[in-house]
Amino acid sequence: MNTTHESREKLAKSLSADTIELIPFLPYLLQDLWELGSEPKDIIELISKHCTVSNKLRILDLGCGKGAVSIRLAKEFGCKIKGIDIMPDFIAYAKKKAEEHMVDNLCDLVFGDINQVIKIEKDYDIVILGALGDVLGNRLETIIKLKETIKPAGYILIDDAYSNNESDDKYPTREICLKIFNTARVKLVAEKAIENKEIIAINKFNQEYITKRANELKELHPEKIELFESYIQSQQAECDELEGDLTGVTMLLQVI
């Protein structure tokens, strides 16, 4: 499947890269990290507590990355998961992990541009978008598109953050999010906030490995030192932002 320039730009932005020039290097930079985006344990907890769970569930994992969420859901619930990601290297890694965890018969992990496949994927019980961003549009546009992939009264799981500052242009307050959900005709069933100390620990772990790999790439490609240094800085800026005036949250929505 061919990907558009716009899709590659959105991909780069979703992974805190300032330019699509960095995309070929992302598998190397992120090679030490399996979980990219949502915490699988939070997704499992929300589904277990609020959804009817059985091996009949059909789950769509958009932007599945290296398959951490898909694989752990398949192991937990014994149900079919379809994971889609625009990075072929991530999908190749995810398939190996699915085999390692003996759920490759349950996980259909495929390369694709979620902006395209979301138009044809239908009739799922649950759809997951691990990092909301603006890959599918703004928050309202994204939720409306996600609704098209699920059954009536189906569930949407998204990973986002609330701002505690009303003047924040990037992240809305919880009150604004609730208004968006109302407009999109979905209700907030449950939410799982991430404690600040957990965010700090995750950020520290990720940033140490990313910095290590970026420094290795500087030696391999000295002509691109500024590119890799910029990525380290953009990653750190995102860490600082998440550790600041934001509340990281995974939300479970239901179509009404």
Residue pairs with C-beta under 8 A, 6 or more apart in sequence:
1 111
1 112
1 113
1 116
3 11
3 86
3 113
4 113
4 115
5 20
7 86
7 113
7 115
8 20
8 23
8 86
9 20
10 115
10 133
10 134
10 135
11 20
11 23
11 86
11 87
11 135
12 18
12 19
12 20
12 22
12 23
13 133
13 134
14 63
14 131
14 133
14 135
15 26
15 30
15 36
16 231
16 234
16 235
16 237
16 238
17 23
17 26
17 231
17 234
18 230
18 231
18 234
19 227
21 227
22 29
22 227
22 231
25 217
25 227
25 228
26 87
26 89
27 87
27 89
27 90
27 93
28 213
28 216
28 217
29 210
29 213
29 214
29 217
29 228
29 231
30 36
30 210
30 213
31 213
32 209
32 212
32 213
33 66
33 206
33 209
33 210
34 66
34 68
34 97
35 65
35 66
35 68
35 69
36 65
36 66
36 68
36 90
36 130
36 131
37 63
37 65
37 69
37 130
37 131
37 159
38 69
38 128
38 130
38 131
38 157
38 159
38 250
39 194
39 250
40 68
40 69
40 72
40 73
41 72
42 192
42 194
42 250
43 69
43 72
43 73
43 128
43 157
43 250
44 72
44 73
44 76
45 192
46 157
46 190
46 192
46 250
46 252
47 53
47 73
47 77
47 126
47 155
47 157
47 252
48 76
49 190
50 155
50 189
50 190
50 252
51 57
51 125
51 126
51 155
51 252
53 77
54 77
54 79
55 77
55 78
55 79
56 79
57 77
57 79
57 80
57 125
57 126
58 79
58 80
58 82
58 123
58 124
58 125
58 126
59 70
59 73
59 79
59 80
59 81
59 82
59 124
59 125
59 126
59 127
59 128
60 81
60 82
60 84
60 121
60 124
60 126
60 127
60 128
60 149
60 150
61 69
61 70
61 73
61 81
61 82
61 83
61 84
61 128
61 130
62 84
62 114
62 117
62 118
62 127
62 128
62 129
62 130
62 146
63 84
63 85
63 86
63 114
63 129
63 130
63 131
63 135
64 70
64 83
64 84
64 85
64 90
64 91
64 94
64 109
64 130
65 85
65 87
65 90
65 94
65 130
66 90
66 93
66 94
66 97
67 83
67 90
67 91
67 93
67 94
67 95
67 97
67 98
67 107
67 109
68 97
69 83
69 128
69 130
70 81
70 82
70 83
70 94
70 98
70 107
70 109
71 81
71 94
71 97
71 98
71 101
71 103
71 107
73 79
73 81
74 80
74 81
74 98
74 101
74 103
74 106
74 107
75 101
75 103
78 106
79 106
80 106
80 108
81 106
81 107
81 108
82 107
82 108
82 109
82 110
82 121
82 124
83 91
83 94
83 107
83 108
83 109
83 110
84 109
84 110
84 111
84 112
84 114
84 117
84 121
85 91
85 94
85 109
85 111
85 112
85 114
86 111
86 112
86 113
86 114
87 111
88 111
91 109
91 110
91 111
94 107
94 109
95 104
95 107
95 109
98 104
98 106
98 107
98 109
114 135
114 136
115 135
115 136
118 136
118 145
118 146
118 148
118 149
119 148
121 149
122 148
122 149
123 150
123 151
124 149
124 150
124 151
124 154
125 150
125 151
125 154
125 155
126 150
126 154
126 155
126 156
126 157
127 146
127 149
127 150
127 154
127 155
127 156
127 157
128 156
128 157
128 158
129 135
129 136
129 142
129 146
129 156
129 157
129 158
129 159
130 159
131 159
132 139
132 142
132 158
132 159
132 160
134 142
135 142
136 142
136 145
136 146
137 145
139 160
139 172
139 177
139 180
140 180
140 183
140 184
142 158
143 156
143 158
143 180
143 181
143 184
143 186
143 253
144 184
146 156
146 158
147 154
147 156
147 184
147 185
147 186
147 255
150 156
150 255
152 255
153 254
153 255
153 256
154 254
154 255
155 189
155 252
155 253
155 254
155 255
156 186
156 252
156 253
156 254
156 255
157 250
157 251
157 252
157 253
158 250
158 251
158 253
159 248
159 249
159 250
159 251
160 171
160 177
160 248
160 249
160 250
160 251
161 171
161 242
161 246
161 247
161 248
161 249
162 171
162 172
162 173
162 174
162 177
162 246
162 247
162 249
163 170
163 171
163 172
163 173
163 245
163 246
164 173
164 245
164 246
164 247
165 173
165 245
166 173
168 245
171 246
172 180
174 247
177 188
177 251
178 188
181 187
181 188
181 253
185 255
185 256
186 253
186 254
186 255
186 256
187 253
187 254
187 256
188 251
188 252
188 253
189 252
189 253
189 254
190 251
190 252
191 249
191 250
191 251
191 252
192 249
192 250
192 251
193 247
193 248
193 249
194 247
194 248
194 249
194 250
196 243
199 242
199 243
199 248
200 243
203 239
203 242
203 243
206 235
206 239
207 232
207 235
207 236
207 239
210 231
210 232
210 235
211 232
214 228
214 229
214 231
214 232
215 228
217 224
217 228
218 224
218 225
218 228
218 229
221 228
242 248
